[in-house]
Amino acid sequence: MHKISYSHNEQSIIDALCVAASSQKVEAYLVGGFVRDKLLGRPTNDIDVVCVGSGIEFAKAFSKVMNGHHKVNVFPNFGTAQVVCKDYDVEFVGARKESYRSESRKPIVENGTIEDDQQRRDFTINALAISLNNETKGELVDPFNGIDDLKNKRIVTPLAPDQTFSDDPLRMLRAIRFATQLNFKIDPKTLASIAEQKERISIISAERIITELTKIMQSKVPSIGFEYLFDTGLLALILPTIHALHGVEVKNGIGHKDNFYHTIKVLDNVAEMSDNIWLRWAALYHDVGKPKSKRFDEKLGWTFHGHDMIGANMIKKIFKRLKLPLDHRMHYVAKMVRLHLRPISLTKTDITDSAVRRMIFDSGEDVDDLMLLCRADITSKNEFKVKRYQKNYDILLQKIEEIEEKDRLRNWQPPISGEEIMAAFGLKPCKTVGTIKLAIREAILNGDIENNYEDAKLYMIETGKIHGLEYLS
């Protein structure tokens, strides 16, 4: 685990850092995520450097060693600098120690030693350092035994966890994020402290919370993070509508599935099939309308009628609260939530061409994502039922392909425009124009006419006659 293999580019950067440290007569170290990821054999393009002194001056010295071909970007308010070397982002900072006030996560910063700098870091696996100094070059500096935590796949804080999380509550989410990304376990004392300190998350901005949540969502198995969020009580505070999915109610001996655990299983299923982060958000929220729609029927048992529409209508408010983008990405998620039951309903009955056309029309270019979400929604433990659903989905996929090839409904544009309808009958903008346009669309979706200009034009003329209109040309 101690042996690190560097690429040619990495080694040239490290050699230059060593020369700069020697010329400046300062202590310098590789630290944090770069060291952690190199020890784990994970790819990384971010190189973090700490020096005992001015990080900005050290960055300038490094640039000179690299023949001045790399610009030094200075951030004086933070005392940091950045140099981009080919595919690598090299960040420089002076060693520092920090102290915190209870009402803020912004620290009071002072110059410090490498030991001070390691002590202020969030987790032992991020407090590892490698010396760039002549006498100790390449040696691992590990005051908190982070190397053992890497080997044992543990997330542990270097100081007492209560202090670490009280100082900066964002670290609670970072602990869960790293556990999810690396498939590590959070140390029991660290985990208990998160549950104890959870209310401190209230001083963290929505933007910073969503950054960590997004990284959890982008992980290979996002459910790891969501189980930690639930178990610590953080989920109820930051994603209350997802927390509300948890639990099973029983009436007359009849219960329903726990929609929280179902949801995070669907999220994992989508993560196996797609890197599309917005489809993953859709998976997380696809059943969000269930708590509001839940009813018990003496004959049917538990029902969730309309939860698709209720959930879709909740998305804008949820995105606003989380400071997620209120643009086409939000509309995409809402559409996926609104339509997620449509393919399921088509697999339960004989599939008509008309129903498939309408689904293609309503989902547009996102029909493949919709089908993927619906396939991911199959989480039954009954193998026979799963195989039957999968077979029905395969039949539906084949039907979509056939109809799409014949009718070209994806990203459908009406063959006859409103302007052409007005010109054909000498109309000004009015309700009748919309009525004729809608009639043409419905005729195509029902399969009464082909999706082409000639058939649509003839149908327009016939529909105009029904409305007492004379075709002019």
C-alpha positions as CSV (number, residue, x, y, z in Angstrom):
1,M,0.0,0.0,0.0
2,H,2.9,2.4,0.7
3,K,4.4,1.9,-2.8
4,I,3.1,4.5,-5.2
5,S,3.4,4.3,-9.0
6,Y,3.4,7.7,-10.8
7,S,2.8,8.3,-14.4
8,H,5.5,10.1,-16.5
9,N,3.7,13.4,-16.3
10,E,3.1,13.0,-12.6
11,Q,6.7,12.2,-11.9
12,S,7.9,15.3,-13.9
13,I,5.6,17.5,-11.9
14,I,6.8,16.0,-8.6
15,D,10.4,16.4,-9.6
16,A,9.8,20.0,-10.3
17,L,8.1,20.5,-7.0
18,C,11.1,19.0,-5.2
19,V,13.4,21.4,-7.0
20,A,11.2,24.3,-6.2
21,A,11.1,23.3,-2.5
22,S,14.9,23.0,-2.4
23,S,15.4,26.4,-4.1
24,Q,13.0,28.1,-1.8
25,K,14.3,26.3,1.3
26,V,10.7,25.5,2.4
27,E,9.1,22.3,3.6
28,A,6.6,21.0,1.0
29,Y,4.4,17.9,0.8
30,L,1.9,16.2,-1.4
31,V,-1.3,15.9,0.6
32,G,-5.0,14.9,0.7
33,G,-6.9,13.3,-2.1
34,F,-4.0,12.9,-4.5
35,V,-2.1,10.8,-1.9
36,R,-5.2,8.9,-1.0
37,D,-6.1,8.1,-4.5
38,K,-2.6,7.1,-5.6
39,L,-2.3,4.7,-2.7
40,L,-5.7,3.2,-3.6
41,G,-4.7,3.0,-7.3
42,R,-7.6,5.3,-8.3
43,P,-7.2,7.8,-11.2
44,T,-6.8,11.4,-10.2
45,N,-5.9,14.7,-12.0
46,D,-5.8,16.9,-8.9
47,I,-2.5,17.4,-7.1
48,D,-2.6,19.2,-3.8
49,V,0.6,20.7,-2.4
50,V,1.1,22.2,1.1
51,C,4.2,24.1,2.0
52,V,5.2,25.6,5.4
53,G,5.2,29.2,4.2
54,S,3.4,31.0,1.3
55,G,1.6,28.7,-1.1
56,I,1.4,31.5,-3.6
57,E,5.2,32.1,-3.6
58,F,5.9,28.4,-3.8
59,A,3.5,28.2,-6.9
60,K,5.5,30.9,-8.6
61,A,8.8,29.1,-7.8
62,F,7.3,25.9,-9.3
63,S,6.3,27.7,-12.4
64,K,9.8,29.0,-12.9
65,V,11.2,25.5,-12.6
66,M,8.7,24.5,-15.3
67,N,10.3,27.2,-17.5
68,G,7.5,29.6,-16.8
69,H,5.3,28.0,-19.4
70,H,2.4,27.5,-17.0
71,K,0.4,30.4,-15.7
72,V,0.0,30.8,-12.0
73,N,-3.6,31.6,-11.0
74,V,-3.6,33.4,-7.6
75,F,-6.4,33.5,-5.1
76,P,-5.1,36.0,-2.5
77,N,-8.3,36.0,-0.4
78,F,-7.7,32.3,0.3
79,G,-3.9,32.3,0.2
80,T,-4.0,29.7,-2.5
81,A,-2.7,29.3,-6.1
82,Q,-3.2,27.0,-9.0
83,V,-1.0,25.9,-11.9
84,V,-2.5,23.8,-14.7
85,C,0.1,21.4,-16.1
86,K,-1.3,19.5,-19.1
87,D,-4.0,17.3,-17.7
88,Y,-3.2,18.1,-14.0
89,D,-4.5,20.8,-11.8
90,V,-1.8,21.5,-9.2
91,E,-3.2,23.4,-6.1
92,F,-0.9,25.2,-3.7
93,V,-1.6,26.4,-0.1
94,G,0.5,27.3,2.9
95,A,0.2,25.0,6.0
96,R,-2.3,26.4,8.4
97,K,-4.2,25.7,11.6
98,E,-7.9,26.6,12.1
99,S,-10.3,27.4,14.8
100,Y,-14.1,27.7,14.5
101,R,-17.0,29.6,16.0
102,S,-20.2,27.5,16.7
103,E,-22.4,29.6,14.5
104,S,-20.2,29.4,11.4
105,R,-18.3,26.9,9.3
106,K,-15.8,29.6,8.3
107,P,-12.6,29.1,10.3
108,I,-10.2,31.6,11.8
109,V,-7.0,30.7,9.9
110,E,-3.4,31.1,11.1
111,N,-0.1,29.9,9.6
112,G,0.9,26.5,10.9
113,T,3.1,23.5,10.6
114,I,2.5,20.4,8.5
115,E,1.2,18.7,11.7
116,D,-1.3,21.6,12.2
117,D,-2.4,21.2,8.6
118,Q,-2.9,17.5,8.8
119,Q,-4.8,17.9,12.1
120,R,-7.4,20.3,10.5
121,R,-8.3,17.8,7.8
122,D,-11.6,16.0,7.7
123,F,-10.6,12.3,7.7
124,T,-7.4,10.3,8.4
125,I,-7.4,9.0,4.8
126,N,-7.2,12.6,3.6
127,A,-4.6,13.6,6.2
128,L,-1.8,11.6,4.5
129,A,1.2,13.5,3.2
130,I,4.3,12.6,1.1
131,S,7.5,14.6,1.6
132,L,9.0,16.6,-1.2
133,N,12.0,17.6,0.8
134,N,15.6,16.4,0.0
135,E,16.2,14.6,3.3
136,T,12.9,12.8,3.5
137,K,11.8,12.7,-0.2
138,G,9.0,10.2,-0.8
139,E,8.4,9.4,2.8
140,L,4.8,9.1,4.1
141,V,3.8,11.4,6.9
142,D,0.9,9.8,8.7
143,P,0.3,11.0,12.2
144,F,-3.2,9.6,12.5
145,N,-2.6,6.1,11.1
146,G,-4.6,6.8,8.0
147,I,-2.7,4.1,6.0
148,D,-4.4,1.5,8.2
149,D,-7.8,3.1,7.7
150,L,-7.2,2.9,3.9
151,K,-6.3,-0.8,4.2
152,N,-9.3,-1.5,6.4
153,K,-11.6,0.7,4.3
154,R,-12.7,2.9,7.2
155,I,-13.8,6.5,7.4
156,V,-12.4,8.0,10.6
157,T,-11.8,11.6,11.8
158,P,-8.3,12.6,12.9
159,L,-9.6,14.4,15.9
160,A,-12.6,13.6,18.1
161,P,-15.5,13.3,15.6
162,D,-17.8,15.6,17.7
163,Q,-15.2,18.4,17.3
164,T,-14.6,17.6,13.6
165,F,-18.3,17.8,12.7
166,S,-19.2,20.7,15.0
167,D,-16.4,22.7,13.5
168,D,-17.6,22.0,9.9
169,P,-20.9,20.1,9.6
170,L,-20.4,19.7,5.9
171,R,-17.9,17.0,6.8
172,M,-20.8,14.8,7.9
173,L,-22.0,14.7,4.3
174,R,-18.4,14.3,3.1
175,A,-18.0,11.2,5.3
176,I,-21.1,9.6,3.7
177,R,-19.9,10.7,0.3
178,F,-16.5,9.1,0.7
179,A,-18.0,6.0,2.1
180,T,-20.2,5.7,-0.9
181,Q,-17.6,6.5,-3.5
182,L,-14.9,4.3,-2.0
183,N,-17.3,1.6,-0.7
184,F,-15.8,2.1,2.8
185,K,-17.4,1.7,6.2
186,I,-17.9,4.7,8.5
187,D,-16.2,4.1,11.9
188,P,-19.0,3.4,14.5
189,K,-17.9,6.3,16.7
190,T,-17.8,8.6,13.7
191,L,-21.2,7.5,12.6
192,A,-22.7,7.9,16.0
193,S,-21.3,11.5,16.1
194,I,-23.0,12.3,12.8
195,A,-26.3,11.2,14.2
196,E,-25.6,13.3,17.3
197,Q,-24.5,16.4,15.4
198,K,-27.0,16.2,12.5
199,E,-28.9,19.4,13.4
200,R,-25.7,21.3,12.7
201,I,-26.3,20.7,9.0
202,S,-28.7,23.7,9.1
203,I,-25.8,26.2,8.9
204,I,-24.6,24.7,5.6
205,S,-25.9,26.3,2.3
206,A,-28.1,24.3,0.0
207,E,-25.5,24.7,-2.8
208,R,-22.8,22.9,-0.7
209,I,-25.3,20.2,0.3
210,I,-26.3,19.5,-3.3
211,T,-22.7,19.3,-4.3
212,E,-22.1,16.4,-1.9
213,L,-25.5,14.8,-2.7
214,T,-24.7,14.9,-6.4
215,K,-21.4,13.1,-5.8
216,I,-23.3,10.4,-3.8
217,M,-25.8,10.1,-6.7
218,Q,-22.9,9.8,-9.2
219,S,-21.4,6.9,-7.3
220,K,-21.5,3.3,-8.5
221,V,-23.9,2.2,-5.7
222,P,-25.7,5.4,-4.5
223,S,-27.9,3.4,-2.0
224,I,-24.8,3.1,0.3
225,G,-25.0,6.8,0.9
226,F,-28.8,7.0,1.2
227,E,-28.8,4.3,3.8
228,Y,-26.2,6.2,5.8
229,L,-28.2,9.4,5.4
230,F,-31.3,7.7,6.6
231,D,-29.6,5.9,9.6
232,T,-28.0,9.1,10.8
233,G,-31.2,11.2,10.6
234,L,-29.7,13.6,7.9
235,L,-32.1,12.4,5.3
236,A,-35.1,13.8,7.1
237,L,-33.4,17.2,7.4
238,I,-32.1,17.6,3.8
239,L,-34.5,15.4,1.7
240,P,-37.7,15.2,3.8
241,T,-39.9,14.1,0.8
242,I,-37.6,11.1,0.3
243,H,-37.5,10.3,4.0
244,A,-41.4,10.4,3.9
245,L,-41.3,7.3,1.7
246,H,-40.0,5.2,4.5
247,G,-42.2,2.8,6.5
248,V,-44.8,0.1,6.0
249,E,-48.4,0.6,7.1
250,V,-50.6,-2.5,7.8
251,K,-54.4,-2.6,7.7
252,N,-56.5,-5.7,8.0
253,G,-53.3,-7.7,7.8
254,I,-52.3,-6.1,4.5
255,G,-49.1,-4.1,4.2
256,H,-47.4,-2.3,1.3
257,K,-43.7,-2.3,0.4
258,D,-41.3,0.2,2.0
259,N,-41.1,2.8,-0.7
260,F,-37.8,4.2,0.5
261,Y,-35.9,1.0,0.2
262,H,-37.6,0.3,-3.1
263,T,-36.6,3.8,-4.4
264,I,-32.9,3.4,-3.5
265,K,-32.9,0.0,-5.2
266,V,-34.3,1.6,-8.4
267,L,-31.6,4.3,-8.1
268,D,-28.9,1.6,-7.9
269,N,-30.5,-0.2,-10.9
270,V,-30.4,3.0,-13.0
271,A,-26.8,3.7,-11.9
272,E,-25.9,0.3,-13.3
273,M,-27.3,1.2,-16.7
274,S,-26.7,4.9,-17.1
275,D,-24.3,7.8,-16.0
276,N,-27.1,10.3,-16.7
277,I,-27.3,12.2,-13.4
278,W,-30.7,13.6,-14.2
279,L,-32.1,10.2,-14.9
280,R,-30.7,9.2,-11.5
281,W,-32.6,12.2,-9.9
282,A,-35.7,11.0,-11.7
283,A,-35.2,7.5,-10.2
284,L,-34.8,9.0,-6.7
285,Y,-38.1,11.0,-7.1
286,H,-40.1,8.7,-9.3
287,D,-42.4,7.6,-6.3
288,V,-42.2,10.9,-4.3
289,G,-46.0,11.3,-4.8
290,K,-46.9,8.1,-3.0
291,P,-47.2,9.4,0.6
292,K,-49.8,12.0,-0.6
293,S,-51.7,9.5,-2.7
294,K,-51.7,6.5,-0.4
295,R,-55.2,5.1,0.3
296,F,-56.6,1.8,1.7
297,D,-59.3,0.1,-0.3
298,E,-61.2,-2.8,1.3
299,K,-61.2,-4.7,-2.0
300,L,-57.9,-3.6,-3.6
301,G,-55.7,-3.1,-0.5
302,W,-53.2,-0.2,-0.6
303,T,-53.4,2.0,-3.6
304,F,-51.3,5.0,-4.8
305,H,-53.5,6.3,-7.7
306,G,-52.2,9.4,-9.3
307,H,-48.8,9.4,-7.5
308,D,-47.1,9.9,-10.9
309,M,-48.9,13.2,-11.5
310,I,-48.7,14.3,-7.9
311,G,-44.9,13.5,-7.9
312,A,-44.3,15.4,-11.2
313,N,-46.1,18.4,-9.8
314,M,-43.8,18.4,-6.7
315,I,-40.5,18.5,-8.7
316,K,-40.3,22.3,-9.2
317,K,-40.8,23.0,-5.5
318,I,-38.2,20.4,-4.6
319,F,-35.7,21.7,-7.1
320,K,-36.2,25.2,-5.9
321,R,-35.5,24.2,-2.3
322,L,-32.4,22.2,-3.2
323,K,-31.1,25.0,-5.5
324,L,-31.1,22.6,-8.4
325,P,-31.5,24.1,-11.9
326,L,-35.0,25.2,-12.8
327,D,-34.4,24.7,-16.6
328,H,-34.8,21.8,-19.1
329,R,-33.1,19.5,-16.6
330,M,-35.9,20.0,-14.1
331,H,-38.5,19.6,-16.8
332,Y,-36.8,16.3,-17.9
333,V,-37.0,15.0,-14.3
334,A,-40.6,16.0,-14.0
335,K,-41.4,14.3,-17.3
336,M,-39.8,11.1,-16.3
337,V,-41.7,11.1,-13.0
338,R,-45.0,11.9,-14.8
339,L,-44.5,9.1,-17.4
340,H,-42.8,6.4,-15.4
341,L,-46.0,4.3,-15.1
342,R,-46.9,4.5,-18.8
343,P,-44.7,1.6,-20.0
344,I,-45.8,-0.5,-17.1
345,S,-49.5,-0.1,-18.0
346,L,-48.6,-1.1,-21.6
347,T,-47.0,-4.3,-20.5
348,K,-50.1,-5.3,-18.5
349,T,-52.4,-5.4,-21.5
350,D,-52.3,-6.1,-25.2
351,I,-50.2,-3.4,-26.7
352,T,-52.0,-1.3,-29.3
353,D,-50.1,0.7,-31.8
354,S,-52.0,3.8,-30.8
355,A,-51.0,3.5,-27.1
356,V,-47.3,3.1,-28.1
357,R,-47.5,6.0,-30.5
358,R,-48.8,8.2,-27.7
359,M,-46.1,7.1,-25.3
360,I,-43.4,7.9,-27.9
361,F,-45.0,11.2,-28.7
362,D,-45.3,12.2,-25.0
363,S,-41.7,11.2,-24.1
364,G,-40.1,12.4,-27.3
365,E,-36.3,12.1,-27.5
366,D,-36.4,10.7,-23.9
367,V,-38.3,7.5,-24.7
368,D,-35.1,5.4,-24.3
369,D,-34.4,6.9,-20.8
370,L,-38.1,6.3,-19.9
371,M,-37.8,2.7,-20.8
372,L,-34.6,2.4,-18.8
373,L,-36.2,3.9,-15.7
374,C,-39.2,1.6,-16.0
375,R,-36.9,-1.5,-16.3
376,A,-35.0,-0.3,-13.3
377,D,-38.4,0.0,-11.4
378,I,-38.7,-3.8,-11.4
379,T,-37.5,-4.7,-7.9
380,S,-39.7,-7.6,-7.0
381,K,-38.0,-10.5,-5.1
382,N,-40.3,-12.9,-7.0
383,E,-38.0,-14.2,-9.8
384,F,-40.9,-15.5,-11.9
385,K,-42.6,-12.1,-11.8
386,V,-39.4,-10.3,-12.7
387,K,-38.8,-12.5,-15.7
388,R,-42.4,-12.0,-16.9
389,Y,-42.0,-8.2,-16.6
390,Q,-38.7,-8.2,-18.4
391,K,-40.1,-10.3,-21.2
392,N,-43.0,-7.9,-21.6
393,Y,-40.6,-4.9,-21.6
394,D,-38.6,-6.6,-24.4
395,I,-41.8,-7.0,-26.4
396,L,-42.7,-3.3,-25.8
397,L,-39.2,-2.2,-26.8
398,Q,-39.5,-4.1,-30.1
399,K,-42.9,-2.5,-30.7
400,I,-41.4,0.9,-30.0
401,E,-38.6,0.2,-32.5
402,E,-41.1,-0.9,-35.2
403,I,-43.5,2.0,-34.8
404,E,-40.6,4.5,-34.5
405,E,-39.2,3.3,-37.8
406,K,-42.5,3.5,-39.5
407,D,-44.1,6.6,-38.0
408,R,-41.0,8.7,-37.0
409,L,-42.7,10.2,-33.9
410,R,-39.7,10.9,-31.8
411,N,-39.2,14.7,-31.6
412,W,-42.4,14.9,-33.6
413,Q,-43.2,18.1,-35.4
414,P,-46.7,18.6,-36.9
415,P,-46.6,18.1,-40.7
416,I,-49.0,21.0,-41.1
417,S,-48.3,24.3,-39.3
418,G,-50.9,26.7,-37.8
419,E,-49.8,29.3,-40.4
420,E,-50.5,26.9,-43.2
421,I,-54.0,26.0,-41.8
422,M,-54.8,29.8,-41.6
423,A,-53.6,30.3,-45.2
424,A,-55.6,27.3,-46.5
425,F,-58.9,28.5,-45.1
426,G,-58.3,32.3,-45.0
427,L,-58.4,32.3,-41.2
428,K,-56.9,34.7,-38.6
429,P,-55.5,33.2,-35.4
430,C,-58.5,31.5,-33.6
431,K,-59.6,28.5,-31.7
432,T,-60.6,26.6,-34.9
433,V,-56.9,26.6,-36.1
434,G,-55.9,24.8,-32.9
435,T,-58.8,22.4,-33.2
436,I,-57.8,21.4,-36.8
437,K,-54.1,21.1,-35.8
438,L,-55.1,18.9,-32.8
439,A,-57.3,16.7,-35.0
440,I,-54.4,16.1,-37.4
441,R,-52.2,15.1,-34.5
442,E,-54.8,12.7,-33.0
443,A,-55.4,11.1,-36.4
444,I,-51.7,10.4,-36.7
445,L,-51.4,9.0,-33.1
446,N,-54.5,6.9,-33.6
447,G,-53.0,5.5,-36.8
448,D,-55.9,6.9,-39.0
449,I,-53.4,8.6,-41.3
450,E,-49.7,8.3,-41.9
451,N,-47.2,10.8,-40.4
452,N,-46.5,12.7,-43.6
453,Y,-47.4,16.0,-45.3
454,E,-49.6,14.6,-48.0
455,D,-51.9,12.6,-45.7
456,A,-52.0,15.4,-43.2
457,K,-53.0,18.0,-45.8
458,L,-55.9,15.8,-47.1
459,Y,-57.1,15.3,-43.5
460,M,-56.8,19.1,-42.9
461,I,-59.1,19.8,-45.9
462,E,-61.7,17.2,-44.7
463,T,-61.6,18.5,-41.1
464,G,-62.0,22.0,-42.4
465,K,-65.2,20.9,-44.3
466,I,-66.6,19.5,-41.1
467,H,-66.2,23.0,-39.6
468,G,-67.8,24.7,-42.6
469,L,-64.6,26.0,-44.0
470,E,-63.8,26.3,-47.7
471,Y,-60.3,25.3,-48.9
472,L,-58.8,28.2,-50.8
473,S,-55.7,26.7,-52.4
